[in-house]
């Protein structure tokens, strides 16, 4: 077994070590938290984007359907050829 040499640490050295540890902890904490939060939200954010995309597509389909029905009522055809009318 190796002999462990015990030495007293001065207050100045102890405070210096604690200050260095605190500074390192403060500098490292936001980086670690930002990385872990981003990773944790990735799955939820993907689901949210998928839901938004689905809503957008359904909304566009409804708008297109309304537009076609209006054109049929106005002109009698689905091509939407209007003569003499400005949109």
PDB file of N, CA, C and O in Angstrom:
ATOM      1  N   UNK A   1       0.829  -1.180   0.000  1.00  0.00           N
ATOM      2  CA  UNK A   1       0.000   0.000   0.000  1.00  0.00           C
ATOM      3  C   UNK A   1       0.869   1.237   0.000  1.00  0.00           C
ATOM      4  O   UNK A   1       1.960   1.260   0.568  1.00  0.00           O
ATOM      5  N   UNK A   2       0.366   2.243  -0.640  1.00  0.00           N
ATOM      6  CA  UNK A   2       1.138   3.487  -0.659  1.00  0.00           C
ATOM      7  C   UNK A   2       0.741   4.349   0.530  1.00  0.00           C
ATOM      8  O   UNK A   2      -0.406   4.336   0.977  1.00  0.00           O
ATOM      9  N   UNK A   3       1.674   5.064   1.006  1.00  0.00           N
ATOM     10  CA  UNK A   3       1.429   5.928   2.154  1.00  0.00           C
ATOM     11  C   UNK A   3       0.814   7.234   1.661  1.00  0.00           C
ATOM     12  O   UNK A   3       1.303   7.837   0.706  1.00  0.00           O
ATOM     13  N   UNK A   4      -0.243   7.657   2.308  1.00  0.00           N
ATOM     14  CA  UNK A   4      -0.910   8.898   1.953  1.00  0.00           C
ATOM     15  C   UNK A   4      -0.398   9.986   2.875  1.00  0.00           C
ATOM     16  O   UNK A   4      -0.431   9.857   4.099  1.00  0.00           O
ATOM     17  N   UNK A   5       0.066  11.040   2.274  1.00  0.00           N
ATOM     18  CA  UNK A   5       0.617  12.139   3.045  1.00  0.00           C
ATOM     19  C   UNK A   5      -0.477  13.181   3.245  1.00  0.00           C
ATOM     20  O   UNK A   5      -0.983  13.740   2.272  1.00  0.00           O
ATOM     21  N   UNK A   6      -0.834  13.437   4.449  1.00  0.00           N
ATOM     22  CA  UNK A   6      -1.883  14.378   4.770  1.00  0.00           C
ATOM     23  C   UNK A   6      -1.271  15.750   5.022  1.00  0.00           C
ATOM     24  O   UNK A   6      -0.338  15.896   5.812  1.00  0.00           O
ATOM     25  N   UNK A   7      -1.810  16.743   4.342  1.00  0.00           N
ATOM     26  CA  UNK A   7      -1.336  18.115   4.539  1.00  0.00           C
ATOM     27  C   UNK A   7      -2.532  19.016   4.822  1.00  0.00           C
ATOM     28  O   UNK A   7      -3.650  18.747   4.384  1.00  0.00           O
ATOM     29  N   UNK A   8      -2.282  20.050   5.533  1.00  0.00           N
ATOM     30  CA  UNK A   8      -3.313  21.038   5.816  1.00  0.00           C
ATOM     31  C   UNK A   8      -3.426  21.981   4.609  1.00  0.00           C
ATOM     32  O   UNK A   8      -2.419  22.342   3.999  1.00  0.00           O
ATOM     33  N   UNK A   9      -4.628  22.363   4.284  1.00  0.00           N
ATOM     34  CA  UNK A   9      -4.851  23.306   3.195  1.00  0.00           C
ATOM     35  C   UNK A   9      -5.202  24.641   3.819  1.00  0.00           C
ATOM     36  O   UNK A   9      -6.039  24.714   4.718  1.00  0.00           O
ATOM     37  N   UNK A  10      -4.575  25.673   3.351  1.00  0.00           N
ATOM     38  CA  UNK A  10      -4.866  26.992   3.898  1.00  0.00           C
ATOM     39  C   UNK A  10      -6.239  27.465   3.436  1.00  0.00           C
ATOM     40  O   UNK A  10      -6.779  26.972   2.446  1.00  0.00           O
ATOM     41  N   UNK A  11      -6.793  28.423   4.165  1.00  0.00           N
ATOM     42  CA  UNK A  11      -8.089  28.982   3.788  1.00  0.00           C
ATOM     43  C   UNK A  11      -8.038  29.609   2.403  1.00  0.00           C
ATOM     44  O   UNK A  11      -8.981  29.481   1.622  1.00  0.00           O
ATOM     45  N   UNK A  12      -6.959  30.271   2.108  1.00  0.00           N
ATOM     46  CA  UNK A  12      -6.806  30.926   0.819  1.00  0.00           C
ATOM     47  C   UNK A  12      -6.847  29.899  -0.319  1.00  0.00           C
ATOM     48  O   UNK A  12      -7.489  30.131  -1.344  1.00  0.00           O
ATOM     49  N   UNK A  13      -6.166  28.773  -0.138  1.00  0.00           N
ATOM     50  CA  UNK A  13      -6.163  27.716  -1.157  1.00  0.00           C
ATOM     51  C   UNK A  13      -7.546  27.080  -1.277  1.00  0.00           C
ATOM     52  O   UNK A  13      -8.009  26.806  -2.384  1.00  0.00           O
ATOM     53  N   UNK A  14      -8.204  26.847  -0.146  1.00  0.00           N
ATOM     54  CA  UNK A  14      -9.536  26.241  -0.160  1.00  0.00           C
ATOM     55  C   UNK A  14     -10.532  27.149  -0.871  1.00  0.00           C
ATOM     56  O   UNK A  14     -11.334  26.688  -1.683  1.00  0.00           O
ATOM     57  N   UNK A  15     -10.476  28.448  -0.561  1.00  0.00           N
ATOM     58  CA  UNK A  15     -11.387  29.386  -1.222  1.00  0.00           C
ATOM     59  C   UNK A  15     -11.100  29.483  -2.711  1.00  0.00           C
ATOM     60  O   UNK A  15     -12.020  29.609  -3.519  1.00  0.00           O
ATOM     61  N   UNK A  16      -9.839  29.424  -3.068  1.00  0.00           N
ATOM     62  CA  UNK A  16      -9.475  29.459  -4.477  1.00  0.00           C
ATOM     63  C   UNK A  16     -10.030  28.242  -5.217  1.00  0.00           C
ATOM     64  O   UNK A  16     -10.560  28.365  -6.321  1.00  0.00           O
ATOM     65  N   UNK A  17      -9.902  27.073  -4.600  1.00  0.00           N
ATOM     66  CA  UNK A  17     -10.440  25.846  -5.219  1.00  0.00           C
ATOM     67  C   UNK A  17     -11.961  25.905  -5.339  1.00  0.00           C
ATOM     68  O   UNK A  17     -12.515  25.512  -6.365  1.00  0.00           O
ATOM     69  N   UNK A  18     -12.642  26.394  -4.294  1.00  0.00           N
ATOM     70  CA  UNK A  18     -14.105  26.487  -4.345  1.00  0.00           C
ATOM     71  C   UNK A  18     -14.556  27.493  -5.392  1.00  0.00           C
ATOM     72  O   UNK A  18     -15.544  27.263  -6.088  1.00  0.00           O
ATOM     73  N   UNK A  19     -13.845  28.600  -5.510  1.00  0.00           N
ATOM     74  CA  UNK A  19     -14.182  29.595  -6.520  1.00  0.00           C
ATOM     75  C   UNK A  19     -14.012  29.052  -7.926  1.00  0.00           C
ATOM     76  O   UNK A  19     -14.846  29.297  -8.798  1.00  0.00           O
ATOM     77  N   UNK A  20     -12.932  28.316  -8.148  1.00  0.00           N
ATOM     78  CA  UNK A  20     -12.699  27.709  -9.460  1.00  0.00           C
ATOM     79  C   UNK A  20     -13.781  26.692  -9.793  1.00  0.00           C
ATOM     80  O   UNK A  20     -14.266  26.635 -10.923  1.00  0.00           O
ATOM     81  N   UNK A  21     -14.157  25.888  -8.799  1.00  0.00           N
ATOM     82  CA  UNK A  21     -15.206  24.883  -9.016  1.00  0.00           C
ATOM     83  C   UNK A  21     -16.550  25.549  -9.317  1.00  0.00           C
ATOM     84  O   UNK A  21     -17.294  25.098 -10.188  1.00  0.00           O
ATOM     85  N   UNK A  22     -16.851  26.627  -8.587  1.00  0.00           N
ATOM     86  CA  UNK A  22     -18.110  27.333  -8.820  1.00  0.00           C
ATOM     87  C   UNK A  22     -18.131  27.963 -10.203  1.00  0.00           C
ATOM     88  O   UNK A  22     -19.146  27.904 -10.897  1.00  0.00           O
ATOM     89  N   UNK A  23     -17.021  28.565 -10.608  1.00  0.00           N
ATOM     90  CA  UNK A  23     -16.950  29.182 -11.937  1.00  0.00           C
ATOM     91  C   UNK A  23     -17.119  28.133 -13.032  1.00  0.00           C
ATOM     92  O   UNK A  23     -17.828  28.362 -14.012  1.00  0.00           O
ATOM     93  N   UNK A  24     -16.475  26.994 -12.866  1.00  0.00           N
ATOM     94  CA  UNK A  24     -16.600  25.922 -13.840  1.00  0.00           C
ATOM     95  C   UNK A  24     -18.036  25.398 -13.882  1.00  0.00           C
ATOM     96  O   UNK A  24     -18.577  25.137 -14.957  1.00  0.00           O
ATOM     97  N   UNK A  25     -18.644  25.246 -12.714  1.00  0.00           N
ATOM     98  CA  UNK A  25     -20.030  24.765 -12.646  1.00  0.00           C
ATOM     99  C   UNK A  25     -21.004  25.718 -13.317  1.00  0.00           C
ATOM    100  O   UNK A  25     -21.917  25.287 -14.022  1.00  0.00           O
ATOM    101  N   UNK A  26     -20.810  27.013 -13.099  1.00  0.00           N
ATOM    102  CA  UNK A  26     -21.693  27.997 -13.725  1.00  0.00           C
ATOM    103  C   UNK A  26     -21.505  28.046 -15.238  1.00  0.00           C
ATOM    104  O   UNK A  26     -22.465  28.242 -15.983  1.00  0.00           O
ATOM    105  N   UNK A  27     -20.279  27.870 -15.682  1.00  0.00           N
ATOM    106  CA  UNK A  27     -20.011  27.906 -17.120  1.00  0.00           C
ATOM    107  C   UNK A  27     -20.522  26.645 -17.804  1.00  0.00           C
ATOM    108  O   UNK A  27     -20.994  26.711 -18.939  1.00  0.00           O
ATOM    109  N   UNK A  28     -20.439  25.508 -17.141  1.00  0.00           N
ATOM    110  CA  UNK A  28     -20.818  24.238 -17.758  1.00  0.00           C
ATOM    111  C   UNK A  28     -22.325  23.985 -17.681  1.00  0.00           C
ATOM    112  O   UNK A  28     -22.873  23.325 -18.564  1.00  0.00           O
ATOM    113  N   UNK A  29     -23.002  24.486 -16.663  1.00  0.00           N
ATOM    114  CA  UNK A  29     -24.415  24.181 -16.458  1.00  0.00           C
ATOM    115  C   UNK A  29     -25.303  24.625 -17.625  1.00  0.00           C
ATOM    116  O   UNK A  29     -26.089  23.808 -18.106  1.00  0.00           O
ATOM    117  N   UNK A  30     -25.224  25.867 -18.106  1.00  0.00           N
ATOM    118  CA  UNK A  30     -26.112  26.251 -19.219  1.00  0.00           C
ATOM    119  C   UNK A  30     -25.857  25.438 -20.482  1.00  0.00           C
ATOM    120  O   UNK A  30     -26.791  25.139 -21.226  1.00  0.00           O
ATOM    121  N   UNK A  31     -24.620  25.083 -20.724  1.00  0.00           N
ATOM    122  CA  UNK A  31     -24.310  24.292 -21.906  1.00  0.00           C
ATOM    123  C   UNK A  31     -24.942  22.917 -21.802  1.00  0.00           C
ATOM    124  O   UNK A  31     -25.546  22.438 -22.762  1.00  0.00           O
ATOM    125  N   UNK A  32     -24.812  22.284 -20.663  1.00  0.00           N
ATOM    126  CA  UNK A  32     -25.381  20.955 -20.467  1.00  0.00           C
ATOM    127  C   UNK A  32     -26.900  21.021 -20.511  1.00  0.00           C
ATOM    128  O   UNK A  32     -27.537  20.169 -21.130  1.00  0.00           O
ATOM    129  N   UNK A  33     -27.484  22.015 -19.869  1.00  0.00           N
ATOM    130  CA  UNK A  33     -28.936  22.135 -19.869  1.00  0.00           C
ATOM    131  C   UNK A  33     -29.480  22.406 -21.254  1.00  0.00           C
ATOM    132  O   UNK A  33     -30.502  21.836 -21.636  1.00  0.00           O
ATOM    133  N   UNK A  34     -28.824  23.260 -22.013  1.00  0.00           N
ATOM    134  CA  UNK A  34     -29.297  23.578 -23.357  1.00  0.00           C
ATOM    135  C   UNK A  34     -29.256  22.353 -24.252  1.00  0.00           C
ATOM    136  O   UNK A  34     -30.176  22.136 -25.041  1.00  0.00           O
ATOM    137  N   UNK A  35     -28.223  21.559 -24.146  1.00  0.00           N
ATOM    138  CA  UNK A  35     -28.109  20.360 -24.972  1.00  0.00           C
ATOM    139  C   UNK A  35     -29.158  19.346 -24.578  1.00  0.00           C
ATOM    140  O   UNK A  35     -29.815  18.767 -25.443  1.00  0.00           O
ATOM    141  N   UNK A  36     -29.328  19.120 -23.281  1.00  0.00           N
ATOM    142  CA  UNK A  36     -30.286  18.113 -22.857  1.00  0.00           C
ATOM    143  C   UNK A  36     -31.717  18.551 -23.162  1.00  0.00           C
ATOM    144  O   UNK A  36     -32.536  17.710 -23.533  1.00  0.00           O
ATOM    145  N   UNK A  37     -32.049  19.835 -23.018  1.00  0.00           N
ATOM    146  CA  UNK A  37     -33.390  20.295 -23.344  1.00  0.00           C
ATOM    147  C   UNK A  37     -33.683  20.128 -24.821  1.00  0.00           C
ATOM    148  O   UNK A  37     -34.773  19.694 -25.193  1.00  0.00           O
ATOM    149  N   UNK A  38     -32.731  20.465 -25.659  1.00  0.00           N
ATOM    150  CA  UNK A  38     -32.943  20.352 -27.100  1.00  0.00           C
ATOM    151  C   UNK A  38     -33.185  18.901 -27.495  1.00  0.00           C
ATOM    152  O   UNK A  38     -34.056  18.618 -28.318  1.00  0.00           O
ATOM    153  N   UNK A  39     -32.431  17.993 -26.921  1.00  0.00           N
ATOM    154  CA  UNK A  39     -32.619  16.595 -27.248  1.00  0.00           C
ATOM    155  C   UNK A  39     -33.958  16.088 -26.732  1.00  0.00           C
ATOM    156  O   UNK A  39     -34.611  15.277 -27.389  1.00  0.00           O
ATOM    157  N   UNK A  40     -34.366  16.557 -25.569  1.00  0.00           N
ATOM    158  CA  UNK A  40     -35.622  16.093 -24.995  1.00  0.00           C
ATOM    159  C   UNK A  40     -36.817  16.603 -25.794  1.00  0.00           C
ATOM    160  O   UNK A  40     -37.845  15.929 -25.850  1.00  0.00           O
ATOM    161  N   UNK A  41     -36.706  17.766 -26.408  1.00  0.00           N
ATOM    162  CA  UNK A  41     -37.832  18.334 -27.133  1.00  0.00           C
ATOM    163  C   UNK A  41     -37.908  17.859 -28.575  1.00  0.00           C
ATOM    164  O   UNK A  41     -38.909  18.115 -29.244  1.00  0.00           O
ATOM    165  N   UNK A  42     -36.899  17.187 -29.068  1.00  0.00           N
ATOM    166  CA  UNK A  42     -36.860  16.825 -30.476  1.00  0.00           C
ATOM    167  C   UNK A  42     -38.061  15.980 -30.881  1.00  0.00           C
ATOM    168  O   UNK A  42     -38.705  16.275 -31.888  1.00  0.00           O
ATOM    169  N   UNK A  43     -38.376  14.938 -30.120  1.00  0.00           N
ATOM    170  CA  UNK A  43     -39.482  14.055 -30.474  1.00  0.00           C
ATOM    171  C   UNK A  43     -40.803  14.818 -30.416  1.00  0.00           C
ATOM    172  O   UNK A  43     -41.634  14.699 -31.316  1.00  0.00           O
ATOM    173  N   UNK A  44     -40.992  15.592 -29.368  1.00  0.00           N
ATOM    174  CA  UNK A  44     -42.226  16.361 -29.239  1.00  0.00           C
ATOM    175  C   UNK A  44     -42.356  17.410 -30.322  1.00  0.00           C
ATOM    176  O   UNK A  44     -43.445  17.652 -30.843  1.00  0.00           O
ATOM    177  N   UNK A  45     -41.233  18.032 -30.657  1.00  0.00           N
ATOM    178  CA  UNK A  45     -41.280  19.058 -31.698  1.00  0.00           C
ATOM    179  C   UNK A  45     -41.596  18.442 -33.051  1.00  0.00           C
ATOM    180  O   UNK A  45     -42.310  19.046 -33.851  1.00  0.00           O
ATOM    181  N   UNK A  46     -41.077  17.251 -33.319  1.00  0.00           N
ATOM    182  CA  UNK A  46     -41.386  16.585 -34.581  1.00  0.00           C
ATOM    183  C   UNK A  46     -42.872  16.260 -34.669  1.00  0.00           C
ATOM    184  O   UNK A  46     -43.501  16.478 -35.704  1.00  0.00           O
ATOM    185  N   UNK A  47     -43.432  15.738 -33.577  1.00  0.00           N
ATOM    186  CA  UNK A  47     -44.874  15.441 -33.577  1.00  0.00           C
ATOM    187  C   UNK A  47     -45.684  16.703 -33.800  1.00  0.00           C
ATOM    188  O   UNK A  47     -46.666  16.692 -34.541  1.00  0.00           O
ATOM    189  N   UNK A  48     -45.277  17.791 -33.165  1.00  0.00           N
ATOM    190  CA  UNK A  48     -45.988  19.055 -33.304  1.00  0.00           C
ATOM    191  C   UNK A  48     -45.949  19.539 -34.749  1.00  0.00           C
ATOM    192  O   UNK A  48     -46.960  19.992 -35.287  1.00  0.00           O
ATOM    193  N   UNK A  49     -44.774  19.440 -35.376  1.00  0.00           N
ATOM    194  CA  UNK A  49     -44.652  19.862 -36.771  1.00  0.00           C
ATOM    195  C   UNK A  49     -45.510  18.990 -37.680  1.00  0.00           C
ATOM    196  O   UNK A  49     -46.111  19.491 -38.630  1.00  0.00           O
ATOM    197  N   UNK A  50     -45.572  17.682 -37.396  1.00  0.00           N
ATOM    198  CA  UNK A  50     -46.412  16.796 -38.193  1.00  0.00           C
ATOM    199  C   UNK A  50     -47.885  17.187 -38.061  1.00  0.00           C
ATOM    200  O   UNK A  50     -48.616  17.214 -39.051  1.00  0.00           O
ATOM    201  N   UNK A  51     -48.311  17.486 -36.843  1.00  0.00           N
ATOM    202  CA  UNK A  51     -49.710  17.893 -36.653  1.00  0.00           C
ATOM    203  C   UNK A  51     -49.988  19.188 -37.389  1.00  0.00           C
ATOM    204  O   UNK A  51     -51.027  19.329 -38.034  1.00  0.00           O
ATOM    205  N   UNK A  52     -49.056  20.142 -37.297  1.00  0.00           N
ATOM    206  CA  UNK A  52     -49.245  21.407 -37.999  1.00  0.00           C
ATOM    207  C   UNK A  52     -49.313  21.197 -39.499  1.00  0.00           C
ATOM    208  O   UNK A  52     -50.141  21.797 -40.184  1.00  0.00           O
ATOM    209  N   UNK A  53     -48.434  20.338 -40.005  1.00  0.00           N
ATOM    210  CA  UNK A  53     -48.433  20.049 -41.444  1.00  0.00           C
ATOM    211  C   UNK A  53     -49.745  19.430 -41.882  1.00  0.00           C
ATOM    212  O   UNK A  53     -50.286  19.782 -42.930  1.00  0.00           O
ATOM    213  N   UNK A  54     -50.264  18.498 -41.074  1.00  0.00           N
ATOM    214  CA  UNK A  54     -51.540  17.870 -41.395  1.00  0.00           C
ATOM    215  C   UNK A  54     -52.678  18.878 -41.403  1.00  0.00           C
ATOM    216  O   UNK A  54     -53.534  18.851 -42.287  1.00  0.00           O
ATOM    217  N   UNK A  55     -52.686  19.764 -40.420  1.00  0.00           N
ATOM    218  CA  UNK A  55     -53.730  20.796 -40.383  1.00  0.00           C
ATOM    219  C   UNK A  55     -53.641  21.696 -41.596  1.00  0.00           C
ATOM    220  O   UNK A  55     -54.655  22.053 -42.195  1.00  0.00           O
ATOM    221  N   UNK A  56     -52.408  22.064 -41.957  1.00  0.00           N
ATOM    222  CA  UNK A  56     -52.211  22.938 -43.108  1.00  0.00           C
ATOM    223  C   UNK A  56     -52.737  22.273 -44.382  1.00  0.00           C
ATOM    224  O   UNK A  56     -53.417  22.918 -45.181  1.00  0.00           O
ATOM    225  N   UNK A  57     -52.424  20.986 -44.576  1.00  0.00           N
ATOM    226  CA  UNK A  57     -52.884  20.285 -45.772  1.00  0.00           C
ATOM    227  C   UNK A  57     -54.403  20.172 -45.805  1.00  0.00           C
ATOM    228  O   UNK A  57     -55.018  20.374 -46.852  1.00  0.00           O
ATOM    229  N   UNK A  58     -55.017  19.848 -44.656  1.00  0.00           N
ATOM    230  CA  UNK A  58     -56.478  19.747 -44.625  1.00  0.00           C
ATOM    231  C   UNK A  58     -57.123  21.096 -44.910  1.00  0.00           C
ATOM    232  O   UNK A  58     -58.127  21.175 -45.618  1.00  0.00           O
ATOM    233  N   UNK A  59     -56.545  22.150 -44.360  1.00  0.00           N
ATOM    234  CA  UNK A  59     -57.069  23.493 -44.589  1.00  0.00           C
ATOM    235  C   UNK A  59     -56.975  23.867 -46.068  1.00  0.00           C
ATOM    236  O   UNK A  59     -57.917  24.417 -46.639  1.00  0.00           O
ATOM    237  N   UNK A  60     -55.840  23.566 -46.677  1.00  0.00           N
ATOM    238  CA  UNK A  60     -55.668  23.865 -48.106  1.00  0.00           C
ATOM    239  C   UNK A  60     -56.657  23.069 -48.945  1.00  0.00           C
ATOM    240  O   UNK A  60     -57.193  23.591 -49.923  1.00  0.00           O
ATOM    241  N   UNK A  61     -56.909  21.813 -48.578  1.00  0.00           N
ATOM    242  CA  UNK A  61     -57.865  20.992 -49.325  1.00  0.00           C
ATOM    243  C   UNK A  61     -59.268  21.574 -49.208  1.00  0.00           C
ATOM    244  O   UNK A  61     -60.012  21.608 -50.187  1.00  0.00           O
ATOM    245  N   UNK A  62     -59.628  22.031 -48.012  1.00  0.00           N
ATOM    246  CA  UNK A  62     -60.960  22.644 -47.847  1.00  0.00           C
ATOM    247  C   UNK A  62     -61.074  23.913 -48.676  1.00  0.00           C
ATOM    248  O   UNK A  62     -62.096  24.147 -49.321  1.00  0.00           O
ATOM    249  N   UNK A  63     -60.029  24.735 -48.661  1.00  0.00           N
ATOM    250  CA  UNK A  63     -60.057  25.969 -49.449  1.00  0.00           C
ATOM    251  C   UNK A  63     -60.175  25.682 -50.931  1.00  0.00           C
ATOM    252  O   UNK A  63     -60.931  26.346 -51.640  1.00  0.00           O
ATOM    253  N   UNK A  64     -59.427  24.689 -51.403  1.00  0.00           N
ATOM    254  CA  UNK A  64     -59.489  24.346 -52.825  1.00  0.00           C
ATOM    255  C   UNK A  64     -60.885  23.848 -53.184  1.00  0.00           C
ATOM    256  O   UNK A  64     -61.419  24.187 -54.240  1.00  0.00           O
ATOM    257  N   UNK A  65     -61.473  23.042 -52.303  1.00  0.00           N
ATOM    258  CA  UNK A  65     -62.829  22.548 -52.556  1.00  0.00           C
ATOM    259  C   UNK A  65     -63.836  23.685 -52.608  1.00  0.00           C
ATOM    260  O   UNK A  65     -64.703  23.709 -53.482  1.00  0.00           O
ATOM    261  N   UNK A  66     -63.727  24.619 -51.684  1.00  0.00           N
ATOM    262  CA  UNK A  66     -64.641  25.769 -51.708  1.00  0.00           C
ATOM    263  C   UNK A  66     -64.474  26.574 -52.972  1.00  0.00           C
ATOM    264  O   UNK A  66     -65.451  27.019 -53.574  1.00  0.00           O
ATOM    265  N   UNK A  67     -63.229  26.759 -53.373  1.00  0.00           N
ATOM    266  CA  UNK A  67     -62.953  27.545 -54.573  1.00  0.00           C
ATOM    267  C   UNK A  67     -63.575  26.865 -55.799  1.00  0.00           C
ATOM    268  O   UNK A  67     -64.192  27.526 -56.633  1.00  0.00           O
ATOM    269  N   UNK A  68     -63.408  25.543 -55.901  1.00  0.00           N
ATOM    270  CA  UNK A  68     -63.988  24.824 -57.040  1.00  0.00           C
ATOM    271  C   UNK A  68     -65.510  24.915 -57.034  1.00  0.00           C
ATOM    272  O   UNK A  68     -66.118  25.131 -58.082  1.00  0.00           O
ATOM    273  N   UNK A  69     -66.135  24.751 -55.862  1.00  0.00           N
ATOM    274  CA  UNK A  69     -67.596  24.827 -55.794  1.00  0.00           C
ATOM    275  C   UNK A  69     -68.085  26.205 -56.184  1.00  0.00           C
ATOM    276  O   UNK A  69     -69.105  26.328 -56.863  1.00  0.00           O
ATOM    277  N   UNK A  70     -67.371  27.258 -55.765  1.00  0.00           N
ATOM    278  CA  UNK A  70     -67.758  28.617 -56.173  1.00  0.00           C
ATOM    279  C   UNK A  70     -67.663  28.790 -57.677  1.00  0.00           C
ATOM    280  O   UNK A  70     -68.545  29.379 -58.302  1.00  0.00           O
ATOM    281  N   UNK A  71     -66.584  28.271 -58.257  1.00  0.00           N
ATOM    282  CA  UNK A  71     -66.406  28.405 -59.705  1.00  0.00           C
ATOM    283  C   UNK A  71     -67.505  27.676 -60.456  1.00  0.00           C
ATOM    284  O   UNK A  71     -67.996  28.162 -61.475  1.00  0.00           O
ATOM    285  N   UNK A  72     -67.896  26.502 -59.952  1.00  0.00           N
ATOM    286  CA  UNK A  72     -68.975  25.756 -60.595  1.00  0.00           C
ATOM    287  C   UNK A  72     -70.267  26.556 -60.524  1.00  0.00           C
ATOM    288  O   UNK A  72     -71.007  26.633 -61.505  1.00  0.00           O
ATOM    289  N   UNK A  73     -70.541  27.153 -59.364  1.00  0.00           N
ATOM    290  CA  UNK A  73     -71.765  27.960 -59.229  1.00  0.00           C
ATOM    291  C   UNK A  73     -71.729  29.176 -60.138  1.00  0.00           C
ATOM    292  O   UNK A  73     -72.746  29.526 -60.737  1.00  0.00           O
ATOM    293  N   UNK A  74     -70.585  29.824 -60.251  1.00  0.00           N
ATOM    294  CA  UNK A  74     -70.485  31.059 -61.024  1.00  0.00           C
ATOM    295  C   UNK A  74     -70.449  30.820 -62.526  1.00  0.00           C
ATOM    296  O   UNK A  74     -71.109  31.532 -63.283  1.00  0.00           O
ATOM    297  N   UNK A  75     -69.687  29.827 -62.961  1.00  0.00           N
ATOM    298  CA  UNK A  75     -69.467  29.652 -64.396  1.00  0.00           C
ATOM    299  C   UNK A  75     -70.076  28.388 -64.948  1.00  0.00           C
ATOM    300  O   UNK A  75     -70.296  28.301 -66.156  1.00  0.00           O
ATOM    301  N   UNK A  76     -70.355  27.410 -64.124  1.00  0.00           N
ATOM    302  CA  UNK A  76     -70.901  26.147 -64.601  1.00  0.00           C
ATOM    303  C   UNK A  76     -69.825  25.151 -64.989  1.00  0.00           C
ATOM    304  O   UNK A  76     -70.141  24.023 -65.367  1.00  0.00           O
ATOM    305  N   UNK A  77     -68.561  25.541 -64.905  1.00  0.00           N
ATOM    306  CA  UNK A  77     -67.459  24.618 -65.219  1.00  0.00           C
ATOM    307  C   UNK A  77     -66.418  24.685 -64.104  1.00  0.00           C
ATOM    308  O   UNK A  77     -66.384  25.635 -63.321  1.00  0.00           O
ATOM    309  N   UNK A  78     -65.572  23.657 -64.049  1.00  0.00           N
ATOM    310  CA  UNK A  78     -64.544  23.645 -63.024  1.00  0.00           C
ATOM    311  C   UNK A  78     -63.264  24.312 -63.490  1.00  0.00           C
ATOM    312  O   UNK A  78     -62.330  24.475 -62.704  1.00  0.00           O
ATOM    313  N   UNK A  79     -63.205  24.708 -64.780  1.00  0.00           N
ATOM    314  CA  UNK A  79     -61.974  25.329 -65.275  1.00  0.00           C
ATOM    315  C   UNK A  79     -61.821  26.740 -64.759  1.00  0.00           C
ATOM    316  O   UNK A  79     -60.703  27.244 -64.657  1.00  0.00           O
ATOM    317  N   UNK A  80     -62.915  27.382 -64.434  1.00  0.00           N
ATOM    318  CA  UNK A  80     -62.847  28.718 -63.876  1.00  0.00           C
ATOM    319  C   UNK A  80     -62.587  29.791 -64.932  1.00  0.00           C
ATOM    320  O   UNK A  80     -62.009  30.834 -64.626  1.00  0.00           O
ATOM    321  N   UNK A  81     -63.007  29.542 -66.166  1.00  0.00           N
ATOM    322  CA  UNK A  81     -62.813  30.555 -67.205  1.00  0.00           C
ATOM    323  C   UNK A  81     -63.909  31.592 -67.065  1.00  0.00           C
ATOM    324  O   UNK A  81     -65.076  31.341 -67.366  1.00  0.00           O
ATOM    325  N   UNK A  82     -63.511  32.743 -66.610  1.00  0.00           N
ATOM    326  CA  UNK A  82     -64.455  33.847 -66.491  1.00  0.00           C
ATOM    327  C   UNK A  82     -64.100  34.874 -67.554  1.00  0.00           C
ATOM    328  O   UNK A  82     -62.938  35.256 -67.691  1.00  0.00           O
ATOM    329  N   UNK A  83     -65.083  35.313 -68.294  1.00  0.00           N
ATOM    330  CA  UNK A  83     -64.832  36.300 -69.345  1.00  0.00           C
ATOM    331  C   UNK A  83     -65.371  37.640 -68.894  1.00  0.00           C
ATOM    332  O   UNK A  83     -66.534  37.775 -68.513  1.00  0.00           O
ATOM    333  N   UNK A  84     -64.486  38.634 -68.949  1.00  0.00           N
ATOM    334  CA  UNK A  84     -64.905  39.984 -68.644  1.00  0.00           C
ATOM    335  C   UNK A  84     -64.995  40.313 -67.178  1.00  0.00           C
ATOM    336  O   UNK A  84     -65.380  41.432 -66.838  1.00  0.00           O
ATOM    337  N   UNK A  85     -64.663  39.410 -66.303  1.00  0.00           N
ATOM    338  CA  UNK A  85     -64.729  39.692 -64.856  1.00  0.00           C
ATOM    339  C   UNK A  85     -63.328  39.754 -64.290  1.00  0.00           C
ATOM    340  O   UNK A  85     -62.516  38.861 -64.534  1.00  0.00           O
ATOM    341  N   UNK A  86     -63.041  40.786 -63.548  1.00  0.00           N
ATOM    342  CA  UNK A  86     -61.731  40.908 -62.893  1.00  0.00           C
ATOM    343  C   UNK A  86     -61.809  40.271 -61.517  1.00  0.00           C
ATOM    344  O   UNK A  86     -62.828  40.367 -60.832  1.00  0.00           O
ATOM    345  N   UNK A  87     -60.745  39.634 -61.126  1.00  0.00           N
ATOM    346  CA  UNK A  87     -60.739  38.989 -59.804  1.00  0.00           C
ATOM    347  C   UNK A  87     -60.132  39.887 -58.777  1.00  0.00           C
ATOM    348  O   UNK A  87     -60.041  39.514 -57.607  1.00  0.00           O
TER     349      UNK A  87
END
